[in-house]
Amino acid sequence: MNRICMKDIIGHEDILTFFDKAQATNHLHHAYLFVGRPQLGKRTVAEHLAKTFFSSEASLHTNPDFFFLKRGIHEKTGKTKKHISVDDVYELRHFLQGKPFFHKKKIVIIDDAHLLSIGAMNAILKTLEEPRGDTTIFLIAEDEHLLLETIRSRCQICYFYPVQTSSIDASLVEKKIDPSLATSMATLSGGYPGKAIQWMTDMDHYEWYKKEVARCHDLFGKPFSQQLARVEDLFAKKEDHIGARSELLTVLDIWLFCLRERYAQSSSVFPTRCDIVDAYCAIHRAKKQLLENVHPRLLIEHVLLTF
């Protein structure tokens, strides 16, 4: 495979090599499910593969043989939709009906596929049940178990994991980031390349992230009343509830990062590590229930009780 546009890909050599071999032997599957936490590089790799299959570095979003499906915005409210709707999938199916315009195949990326509505999942399933030789579909999801089992069974699954922070550090230095800042960003990223790439052009977010890490560490061992006071701003009234929940999920991910650090640095004293594991599990439960519309304040209070 002639790899192109790899400047934003950090790590994941095993996945890239897998697709090298699949294309070289003409054994590309019709559908792939990329699974992993946000900002690991799933969409970046999918877009790189799409450009490689098209043998073009031109923008994908002006390519008539490419379709990118994601959650839309409500026309009246301007807020992010909670799910990818069945109407969105019908638009995709209409796109797939014709033959490719300029290339040998059509390529589809479905971002946040775990947020497909049930109706949309069933519509996608019909597309996967009738695969076309001139189409490749990439589904990107945080958790494959939020998709129908019948969808998972029709895809080849590729799991994305955190990459070496040394690779992120080296990549940032290549992009002319100050070496000391690059090391700090790489370490704080926890192996998530997307975070470091974002911070390169958004120092405000980098500073916000550092403050959230500091807040998390400050919560441990404090009286419950003080903990509540430290997190009160997380529940400030926000008009875009979907966006607010998304931000809270990001904060919970930062807390998970802090807990992993504390676990690695803690002694083998049983109660200490046991407490960290309890808190880790509580955050994972909170994230799942947050997606199920359980009240955010109640969930955070339950998490704090484990701190």
N, C-alpha and C positions, 0 to 999 in steps of 0.2 A: 504494500500500500504506500502510495506517495503521501506522506504526512505533510499537511499544510496548516498554516494558521495555528501553530502550537504555542505561541508566545504566552497565552494565558493559562495553559495547562501545567499544573504542578503535580508530579507524581502520577499514580495510576498507570504505570508502564505495563502491568500485567493485563489490564483491560485493553489497552491500545494494541498490545502484541496479539491478544486474542482476535481482535478485529482485523489486524494485518493478515493473519493466517486464514480467517474466514473469507475475506475478500479474495485473497490469492488463490484459494481453492474453490471459489465460487460456491461457498456454503453459507452464505448469509441467510439468517432466519428472517421471517416476515415481521416479527415483533420481538422487541427487547424491553425488559423491565429493569430500569436502573433504580436501585434501592439504597438509601443512605440518608444521613442527617443533612439538613440544609447547609449550603456553602462548602460542601466537599468537592464540588466540581462536576456534578452529574450532568447538568444542563450544558456546561462548557464543553464537556467531552462529547455529548450528543451533537452539539452544533458543529464541533470540529469534524466528527464523523460524517455529518451531512455534507459539509463542504468537500470533504475528501471523496465521498461517493459521487458528488457532482463534478469533481475535478475542477473546482472553481473557488477562488477566494472572494468572489463578489458577495455582497450582503444577501443573506438567506431571505430576509423579509421582503425583498423585491423579486425573488425568484418564483415564477408561477408554478413551479413543481414542488414548492415547499409550503407546508401548512403548520403553523404554531398555534396550539390550543391551550388556553389558560383561562382562569377565572376572569369574568368580565366586570364591568362597572355598571351599577344601576343608572339608567338614563335620568331618572327623576331626582334621585338623592345624591348621585355622584359617589356613592359608597361602594366598597368592594363587595362583590357577591360572595355568599358563603360557599357556594358549590359551583362546579362547572355543570351547566344545565343540559338537558336533553336536546334543546334547540341548538346549542353550540355544537353538539355531536352530529346533529342532522346536517349542519353546514359542512362539517368535516366529511361526512359520507357523500355529500354532493360533490365536494372537491375530488374525491377518489373515483367518481364514476367515469370520468374521461381518461384518456391516455395522456402520458407526459407530453409537455409542450416542447422542451428543448433537450431533455436528458433521457437516459435510459429508464429512469425510475422516478417515482414520487417519494418524498420523505416527509414524515409527520413527527412532530415532537409534541407530546401531551405533558405539559408542566403541571406539577401538583396533582397527578392522576388520582391520588388518594382522596382528593376532594371532589371527585365525580359524584353526582347524585346517583341514586339507585337507578333511576330511569336512564341516565346517561351511561352508566355502567352496562346496562342491558343493551343499549344501542351500540356501544363500543364492542360488546361481545359479538354481536352479529357481524361486525366488520372483521373481527379476528377469526370468526368461524369460516369466513369466505376469503381467505388470503389471496392476494394477487401477486403474481411474480414480479410485477414492476413497482411494488410498494414496500417500503420499510418504515415501521412505526416504532418510535421510542417513547415509552411511558416512563415518567419520572415520578418517584414516590418516596416519601419518608418511611412508610411502613407498608409492606406488601400485604399484610393481613387486613388492611382497611379496604382492599380490593376484593371483588368476588373471586372465589377459588377457581372458578371456571375461566376467569381472565388470566390469573396467574399461570394456570396450566397450559395456556396457549402462548406463553411468552418464554423466551430464554432470560433467566434472571442474572443480572450482574450486580454484585454487592460492592458498594464503595465504602472505604474505611479511611480514617484520618491518615495523613501522610507524614513522613518524617519532618519535624520542624527544621532540621538542617537543610532540607530541600527547599522549604519555603524561604528560609533565610537567604540561601544562595540566589534564589530567583529574585528576591527583592533587591539584593545588591546589584544584580544584573540590570535591574530596572532603575538604577541610579539612586536608590534609597540609601541614606546615610547608614553605614554598617552597624553602628550601635542601635539606631532606631529599627533597622531591619531585624536585628536579633531580638529586640523587645517585642516587636510585632509578631514575629514568628513564634516566640514562646507563648505570648498571650493568645495566639490563634488556636493553640491546642491541636495543631495538625489539620486545621480547616483552611485550605488555601483561599477560599472565597472571602473569608474575613480579612486576611492580609491584603488581598487585591483591593477590596473596598476601602480599607484604611489608607491606601496609597493616595487616594484622591478625596478622602473624607476624614480629615483629622478630627473634626468635631465628633464623629461617631466613635473614633478611636478613644478619645478622651471620655466620652460617655460610657464606653465599654469598661474602661479602667475604673471609673467611678462605681459601676455596678458590681465589679469584682470586689472593690473595697467595701461596698455596702454589705455584700454577702458575708465576707469574713467578719465584719463588725456585728453581724446578727448572732453569731455563735456564742452561747453561754450567757446571753443577756436575758433579763427578766422579760416576760411575755409582753408587758405593757410597753417597754422600750422597743421591743422588736416591732410591735404594731405601729408605733410612732415613726420608725425608720422606713416603713414600707407604705405609709399612707398615701404618698404621691402616686403610687401605682394604680390607685382607684379613683383618681381625679376624673370628674365627669367628662366623657369624650363622646362626641356625636357619632363617630364611626366605630361602632362596637366591634365589627369584624377586625378593623385595623388595631383597635385597642387590645383585643385578645391575641392578635398576632404579636404585638409588642410584648405582652406578658409572657407568651411562649418563649420569646427570645431571652427575656430575663431569667426564666426558669432554666433555659439551656446554659446560661452563664453560671447559675447556681450549681448545676450539675458539673460543669467544668471545675468550679472551686472545690466541690466535694471530691472529685477524682484527685485533685492536687493534695487535699488534706489526707486522703487515704494513703496515697503514695508516700507522703512525708511522715505519717503517724507511725508510732511504734507498734509492735505486735500485741500490745495490751488489748485483751479481748473486748472489754466494754467500750473503749474508744472506737475501735473499728466497727463494732456492732452498731454503735450509734450513727456512724457515718453511713453505713449500709441502710439503716432504717430511714434516714433522711433522703438518701438517694432513691429508694423505692417510693417514698411519699411524693417526691417531685414527679416521678414517672406517672404515678396514679393521677396527680393533679393535672398533668399535661393531657392525659387521655380524657379526663372528665371535663377539662376546659373545652375541648372540642365537642363535648356532648352538652354544652350550654349550662353546666353547673356554675353557680355564682362564683366569680373569681375571688372575692374577699373570703368566702368560706374555705375555698381550696387553699389559699395562701396561709390562712390561720392554722389549718391542719398541718401544713408543711412546717410552719414555725414551731409548732409543738414538738417536732422531732429535733430541732436545733438546740 
